[in-house]
Amino acid sequence: MLRVIIVEDEKPVLDLMERLVGRHPMLEVAGAFTSPLAALERYPQLKPDAVFLDVEMPKMGGIELADKLRAINEELQVVFTTAYPGYAVDAFRVSAVDYLLKPVTPDALERVVVRLSKNHSLRSAQRRLPGLGEGTAVHCLGTFETRGANGNLINWPTRKTEELFAYLIAYPNRLAGKWQLADLLWTEMEEERALHNVHNTVYRLKKALKEAGLTVDLTHGNEGYLMRIPPSFTDLESFRDFMKRTPAIDERNVAEGDKLFRSCRGALFGGKDYVWSTGLVAEVSSKQAALARMLVSYYRGIADDAAAKETMLTYLSDSPLDEEINAELLRLYAESGEAGSFRSHYEQYAKRLAAELGVEPAESIRGLAARLSI
């Protein structure tokens, strides 16, 4: 749930915006103001996550107000509302998330909420990273970064040190053979020299982790190395642990599942081209899709169509060609009578399929579009 305030100098428009925003399941209206000066005064007490600002207002325009609010909190998400698209350039000068053309429609608001939620989830995930005592130390999904106890990113001494760490946390709590590591990381090198590099790189890895204040149980024996980590040490292990013990989403685990869905997004290791990780990247991507489908199934089951749509749109922002999720979203638009949203999404999906794969949407989706005369 995102706390928002709305600033609009015309009272009838403000009332409409307050009702529209207040009905959205992901938003909570913390305050609504016709005066930008009053909004600025109350802002420190209300502490919103996002603001909807009218661009043209007397005494202080929306862009000026946005500058002042972001000076207080640089992470504040700003959305402008305007009757004039030409203001978009000025809007993005103050790092606005988006702008809405008046009259604001539920579909347009839905598009913006997806972006607000995505940004909020990413920032929340980043705030959980600083150290073992406060949360996840290693972020593997959508990026690859490790933070020490002081919250600073670890500066690895070599790329191979980072890659060795990536392999050990990708396959934790099990022995990694020293010859196996030599072959994986130094494929073209003579065996004895490669093995020497393994020993040196493990030493560098231990030293870097110790200097960063991260206590990691990394042991070695005659056959190889073993890194023991709890599930909370990396977002990857937290995600794996949840998926392993969760056959379906229900009221008992939906909050945890939704939290992981939003924080554990994107390609494993941020798309780094580790040759050994290809199969693992596909496996994790498949599990991310499975979690999205479980959440959608749960929300559909309790008739929370708004949450189902938001979940699918969030997932498709990372995996836009997923046929099953696209088909389910289009079916939901059709069932809800949202012809405009159906048409817009179908056209974008069809164009992307044609451009990237040279194919059309599945016959069932084209049939649905034909029935709606798209």
C-alpha positions as CSV (number, residue, x, y, z in Angstrom):
1,M,0.0,0.0,0.0
2,L,1.4,3.4,-1.0
3,R,0.5,6.6,0.9
4,V,-0.2,9.5,-1.5
5,I,-1.3,13.1,-1.3
6,I,-3.2,14.9,-4.0
7,V,-2.8,18.6,-4.8
8,E,-5.4,20.2,-7.2
9,D,-6.7,23.7,-7.0
10,E,-10.1,23.0,-8.5
11,K,-12.3,21.4,-5.7
12,P,-14.5,19.4,-8.1
13,V,-11.5,17.9,-9.8
14,L,-9.8,17.2,-6.4
15,D,-12.9,15.4,-5.2
16,L,-12.9,13.2,-8.4
17,M,-9.2,12.4,-8.0
18,E,-9.6,11.6,-4.4
19,R,-12.4,9.1,-5.1
20,L,-10.5,7.6,-8.1
21,V,-7.2,7.2,-6.2
22,G,-9.0,6.1,-3.0
23,R,-10.7,3.2,-4.7
24,H,-7.4,1.7,-5.9
25,P,-6.3,-1.2,-3.7
26,M,-2.6,-0.2,-3.9
27,L,-3.1,3.4,-2.8
28,E,-4.1,5.2,0.4
29,V,-5.0,8.9,0.3
30,A,-3.1,10.5,3.2
31,G,-4.2,14.0,2.3
32,A,-5.9,16.1,-0.4
33,F,-5.3,19.8,-0.8
34,T,-6.5,22.7,-3.0
35,S,-3.6,24.8,-1.7
36,P,0.0,23.9,-2.6
37,L,1.2,25.9,0.4
38,A,-1.0,23.8,2.7
39,A,0.3,20.6,1.2
40,L,3.9,21.8,1.6
41,E,3.2,22.6,5.3
42,R,1.6,19.3,6.1
43,Y,4.0,17.1,4.1
44,P,6.5,16.4,6.9
45,Q,3.6,15.0,9.1
46,L,1.9,13.0,6.3
47,K,5.1,11.4,4.9
48,P,3.6,10.1,1.6
49,D,5.3,7.7,-0.7
50,A,4.0,9.6,-3.8
51,V,2.2,12.8,-4.7
52,F,-0.2,13.7,-7.5
53,L,0.3,17.3,-8.4
54,D,-1.7,19.6,-10.7
55,V,0.7,21.4,-13.0
56,E,-1.1,24.8,-13.2
57,M,-2.0,26.3,-9.8
58,P,-2.0,29.8,-8.4
59,K,0.8,31.1,-6.1
60,M,2.8,27.9,-6.6
61,G,2.7,25.6,-9.6
62,G,3.0,21.9,-9.4
63,I,6.5,21.8,-10.8
64,E,7.8,24.3,-8.3
65,L,6.0,22.4,-5.5
66,A,7.6,19.2,-6.7
67,D,11.1,20.8,-6.5
68,K,10.4,21.8,-2.9
69,L,9.0,18.4,-1.8
70,R,11.9,16.5,-3.4
71,A,14.3,18.8,-1.6
72,I,12.8,17.4,1.6
73,N,12.8,13.8,0.3
74,E,14.6,12.9,-2.9
75,E,13.0,9.5,-3.0
76,L,9.5,11.0,-3.2
77,Q,7.6,9.8,-6.4
78,V,5.9,12.6,-8.3
79,V,3.0,12.2,-10.8
80,F,1.7,15.3,-12.5
81,T,-1.9,15.8,-13.7
82,T,-2.4,18.3,-16.5
83,A,-4.7,19.1,-19.4
84,Y,-1.7,20.0,-21.5
85,P,0.7,17.2,-22.7
86,G,3.3,19.8,-23.5
87,Y,4.2,20.0,-19.8
88,A,5.7,16.5,-20.0
89,V,9.2,17.8,-20.6
90,D,9.1,20.1,-17.6
91,A,7.6,17.2,-15.6
92,F,10.5,14.9,-16.3
93,R,13.0,17.6,-15.4
94,V,12.1,17.1,-11.8
95,S,12.3,13.3,-12.2
96,A,8.6,12.7,-12.3
97,V,7.5,9.1,-12.5
98,D,4.8,9.9,-15.1
99,Y,2.1,12.4,-15.9
100,L,-1.7,11.9,-16.3
101,L,-3.8,13.8,-18.8
102,K,-7.1,15.2,-17.5
103,P,-9.7,13.8,-17.2
104,V,-7.9,11.0,-15.4
105,T,-9.2,7.6,-16.2
106,P,-8.9,4.3,-14.1
107,D,-6.9,2.8,-16.9
108,A,-4.4,5.6,-17.0
109,L,-4.1,5.5,-13.2
110,E,-3.5,1.8,-13.3
111,R,-0.6,2.3,-15.7
112,V,1.0,4.8,-13.3
113,V,0.4,2.7,-10.2
114,V,2.3,-0.1,-11.8
115,R,5.3,2.2,-12.1
116,L,4.9,3.6,-8.6
117,S,4.7,0.1,-7.1
118,K,7.7,-1.1,-9.0
119,N,9.9,1.8,-8.0
120,H,8.7,1.5,-4.3
121,S,9.5,-2.3,-4.3
122,L,13.0,-1.8,-5.7
123,R,13.8,1.0,-3.2
124,S,12.4,-1.1,-0.3
125,A,14.6,-4.0,-1.5
126,Q,17.7,-1.8,-1.6
127,R,17.0,-0.5,1.9
128,R,17.0,-4.1,3.2
129,L,20.4,-4.8,1.8
130,P,22.9,-3.1,4.2
131,G,24.1,-6.0,6.3
132,L,23.3,-9.4,7.8
133,G,21.9,-7.9,11.0
134,E,19.3,-5.8,9.0
135,G,18.4,-8.1,6.1
136,T,19.7,-9.5,2.9
137,A,23.4,-8.9,2.3
138,V,23.6,-10.1,-1.4
139,H,21.1,-9.1,-4.1
140,C,21.3,-11.6,-7.0
141,L,18.0,-11.0,-8.9
142,G,17.8,-8.1,-11.3
143,T,21.4,-7.1,-10.4
144,F,24.4,-8.6,-8.6
145,E,25.7,-6.6,-5.6
146,T,27.0,-7.4,-2.2
147,R,27.0,-4.9,0.7
148,G,29.1,-5.0,3.8
149,A,28.1,-4.4,7.3
150,N,28.5,-0.6,6.8
151,G,26.1,-0.7,3.9
152,N,28.7,0.0,1.2
153,L,29.1,-2.1,-1.9
154,I,32.0,-4.5,-1.8
155,N,34.7,-3.6,-4.4
156,W,35.9,-7.0,-5.5
157,P,39.7,-7.3,-6.1
158,T,39.1,-9.1,-9.4
159,R,36.2,-10.2,-11.6
160,K,37.1,-13.8,-11.0
161,T,36.7,-13.2,-7.2
162,E,33.2,-11.9,-7.8
163,E,32.4,-14.8,-10.2
164,L,33.6,-17.4,-7.7
165,F,31.4,-15.8,-5.0
166,A,28.5,-15.9,-7.4
167,Y,29.0,-19.6,-8.0
168,L,29.3,-20.5,-4.3
169,I,26.1,-18.6,-3.4
170,A,24.3,-20.0,-6.4
171,Y,25.1,-23.5,-5.1
172,P,25.4,-23.0,-1.3
173,N,25.7,-25.6,1.4
174,R,27.3,-28.2,-0.8
175,L,30.8,-29.1,-1.8
176,A,32.2,-27.4,-4.9
177,G,35.1,-29.5,-6.1
178,K,38.4,-27.6,-6.6
179,W,39.0,-29.2,-10.0
180,Q,35.4,-28.4,-11.0
181,L,36.0,-24.7,-10.0
182,A,39.2,-24.7,-12.0
183,D,37.5,-26.0,-15.1
184,L,34.5,-23.7,-14.8
185,L,36.4,-20.4,-14.1
186,W,39.7,-21.0,-16.0
187,T,38.6,-23.2,-18.9
188,E,41.4,-22.6,-21.3
189,M,44.2,-22.7,-18.7
190,E,46.6,-25.5,-17.9
191,E,45.2,-27.6,-15.0
192,E,47.8,-27.0,-12.3
193,R,47.9,-23.2,-13.0
194,A,44.1,-23.1,-12.9
195,L,44.1,-24.9,-9.6
196,H,46.6,-22.4,-8.2
197,N,44.3,-19.6,-9.3
198,V,41.4,-21.2,-7.4
199,H,43.4,-21.2,-4.2
200,N,44.5,-17.6,-4.6
201,T,41.0,-16.4,-5.5
202,V,39.4,-18.2,-2.5
203,Y,42.0,-16.3,-0.3
204,R,41.0,-13.0,-1.9
205,L,37.3,-13.8,-1.5
206,K,37.7,-14.5,2.2
207,K,39.8,-11.4,2.7
208,A,37.2,-9.2,0.9
209,L,34.3,-10.6,2.9
210,K,36.2,-10.2,6.2
211,E,37.1,-6.6,5.4
212,A,33.4,-5.9,4.6
213,G,32.4,-7.2,8.0
214,L,30.5,-10.2,6.6
215,T,31.0,-13.4,8.5
216,V,30.6,-16.3,6.0
217,D,31.3,-19.9,6.8
218,L,33.6,-20.8,3.9
219,T,35.6,-24.0,4.5
220,H,37.9,-26.2,2.4
221,G,39.1,-29.7,2.5
222,N,41.2,-31.9,0.2
223,E,38.4,-32.1,-2.4
224,G,37.0,-28.6,-2.6
225,Y,35.2,-25.7,-0.9
226,L,31.9,-25.4,1.0
227,M,30.1,-22.2,1.7
228,R,27.3,-22.4,4.3
229,I,24.7,-19.6,4.3
230,P,21.2,-19.1,5.8
231,P,18.3,-18.4,3.4
232,S,18.3,-14.7,4.5
233,F,21.8,-14.1,3.3
234,T,20.8,-13.7,-0.4
235,D,17.5,-12.8,-2.1
236,L,18.1,-15.8,-4.3
237,E,18.0,-18.2,-1.3
238,S,15.0,-16.5,0.3
239,F,13.2,-16.9,-3.0
240,R,14.2,-20.5,-3.4
241,D,13.3,-21.3,0.2
242,F,9.8,-19.9,-0.2
243,M,9.1,-21.6,-3.5
244,K,10.4,-25.0,-2.1
245,R,7.9,-24.9,0.8
246,T,4.9,-23.2,-1.0
247,P,2.9,-25.4,-3.4
248,A,0.2,-22.7,-3.7
249,I,-0.7,-19.2,-2.5
250,D,-3.3,-18.8,0.2
251,E,-4.3,-16.3,2.9
252,R,-1.5,-17.6,5.2
253,N,1.4,-16.9,2.8
254,V,0.1,-14.3,0.3
255,A,1.8,-11.4,2.1
256,E,5.2,-13.1,2.0
257,G,4.7,-14.3,-1.6
258,D,3.8,-10.8,-2.8
259,K,6.7,-9.3,-1.0
260,L,9.1,-11.7,-2.6
261,F,7.4,-11.3,-6.0
262,R,8.1,-7.6,-5.9
263,S,11.7,-7.7,-4.5
264,C,13.0,-10.8,-6.4
265,R,12.6,-9.6,-9.9
266,G,14.8,-9.6,-13.0
267,A,17.4,-11.9,-14.4
268,L,19.7,-13.8,-12.1
269,F,23.0,-11.9,-11.5
270,G,21.7,-9.0,-13.5
271,G,22.3,-10.7,-16.8
272,K,26.1,-11.2,-16.2
273,D,27.4,-13.7,-18.8
274,Y,28.6,-16.4,-16.5
275,V,28.8,-19.4,-18.8
276,W,28.0,-21.9,-16.0
277,S,24.9,-19.9,-15.0
278,T,22.8,-20.3,-18.2
279,G,20.7,-23.2,-16.9
280,L,20.3,-21.7,-13.5
281,V,19.1,-18.3,-15.0
282,A,16.4,-20.2,-16.9
283,E,15.4,-22.2,-13.8
284,V,15.0,-19.0,-11.6
285,S,13.1,-17.3,-14.4
286,S,10.7,-20.2,-14.5
287,K,10.2,-20.0,-10.7
288,Q,9.5,-16.3,-11.0
289,A,6.8,-17.0,-13.5
290,A,5.4,-19.7,-11.3
291,L,5.1,-17.3,-8.4
292,A,3.4,-14.7,-10.5
293,R,0.9,-17.3,-11.7
294,M,0.2,-18.5,-8.2
295,L,-0.5,-14.9,-7.0
296,V,-2.7,-14.2,-10.0
297,S,-4.6,-17.5,-9.3
298,Y,-5.1,-16.5,-5.7
299,Y,-6.3,-13.0,-6.4
300,R,-8.7,-14.3,-9.1
301,G,-10.0,-16.8,-6.7
302,I,-11.0,-14.1,-4.2
303,A,-12.3,-11.9,-6.9
304,D,-9.6,-9.2,-6.4
305,D,-9.3,-8.4,-10.0
306,A,-7.4,-5.1,-9.4
307,A,-4.6,-7.0,-7.5
308,A,-4.6,-9.7,-10.2
309,K,-4.2,-7.0,-13.0
310,E,-1.5,-5.2,-11.1
311,T,0.4,-8.4,-10.5
312,M,0.3,-9.4,-14.1
313,L,1.3,-5.9,-15.4
314,T,4.2,-5.9,-12.9
315,Y,5.4,-9.3,-14.1
316,L,5.0,-8.4,-17.8
317,S,7.1,-5.3,-17.3
318,D,10.0,-7.8,-16.9
319,S,8.8,-10.6,-19.1
320,P,6.6,-9.0,-21.8
321,L,6.4,-12.0,-24.1
322,D,5.0,-14.5,-21.5
323,E,2.1,-16.0,-23.5
324,E,0.1,-17.4,-20.5
325,I,0.2,-14.2,-18.5
326,N,-0.6,-12.0,-21.5
327,A,-3.6,-14.2,-22.3
328,E,-4.8,-14.2,-18.7
329,L,-4.6,-10.4,-18.5
330,L,-6.4,-10.0,-21.8
331,R,-9.2,-12.3,-20.6
332,L,-9.5,-10.3,-17.4
333,Y,-9.8,-7.1,-19.4
334,A,-12.5,-8.7,-21.6
335,E,-14.4,-10.0,-18.6
336,S,-14.3,-6.6,-16.9
337,G,-15.5,-4.8,-20.1
338,E,-12.3,-2.8,-20.3
339,A,-12.3,-2.6,-24.1
340,G,-9.8,0.3,-24.2
341,S,-7.3,-1.5,-22.0
342,F,-7.8,-4.7,-24.0
343,R,-7.2,-3.0,-27.3
344,S,-4.1,-1.1,-26.1
345,H,-2.5,-4.2,-24.5
346,Y,-3.3,-6.5,-27.4
347,E,-1.8,-4.1,-29.9
348,Q,1.4,-3.7,-27.9
349,Y,1.7,-7.4,-27.4
350,A,1.1,-8.2,-31.1
351,K,3.7,-5.6,-32.2
352,R,6.3,-6.9,-29.8
353,L,5.7,-10.5,-30.9
354,A,6.1,-9.5,-34.5
355,A,9.2,-7.4,-34.0
356,E,11.1,-9.8,-31.7
357,L,9.9,-13.3,-32.8
358,G,8.2,-12.7,-36.1
359,V,5.0,-14.4,-35.0
360,E,1.3,-13.6,-34.2
361,P,-0.4,-14.0,-30.8
362,A,-1.8,-17.4,-30.1
363,E,-5.0,-18.4,-31.9
364,S,-7.0,-18.3,-28.7
365,I,-5.9,-14.7,-28.1
366,R,-6.6,-13.6,-31.7
367,G,-10.0,-15.3,-31.4
368,L,-10.8,-13.3,-28.3
369,A,-9.7,-10.1,-30.0
370,A,-11.9,-10.9,-33.0
371,R,-14.9,-11.4,-30.8
372,L,-14.3,-7.9,-29.3
373,S,-13.8,-6.5,-32.8
374,I,-10.2,-5.4,-32.2
